[in-house]
Amino acid sequence: MVPHKSTIFAELKQTRPFHSRYQEAFLALLRTGAVAKRPIVKVVEAAGLSLAQYNVLRILRGSGAEGLPTLAIRERMIEEAAGITRLIDKLEAAGYVSRERTTPDRRLVLCRITKAGLTLLASLDAPVAEADEAVLSALDDDELDHLITLLDKIRAYDKVGVRG
């Protein structure tokens, strides 16, 4: 089978060959992720949020009235967020998140989305869905299924502990 001729070489204005097909695929994946993220970033930044803050609000909306501890939010983030407390501080200052210490363990802080946070997310749902669709509209249903399967495979391989 002849390898697929990738466009990443030209996009990155590469002057030397990649070290390997793995490197080429990895850089293509990173570049694609960055390009795919741009339309969603535009939508959420227009609402005064970073993509990470938007992710926190979506996680909290999904957690329901029970809320979630800070570390549980961090574990569910799309991209790692070392500064999760700072993210939540900003969301709380904006009135989108509330925090409360639990009893009997006062060290545990539960975070919940506020009514204002829910309203903000509701206003972003349609534009974000449109951006998601626009980004992936070049793929048909079978290609989307295949892409999802391949991405699942990469993430599952990483979770086995074979890497890092």
Helices and strands as residue ranges (DSSP letters): H 8-11, H 21-46, H 51-63, G 64-66, E 68-69, H 70-76, H 84-93, E 97-101, E 109-113, H 115-136, H 141-159
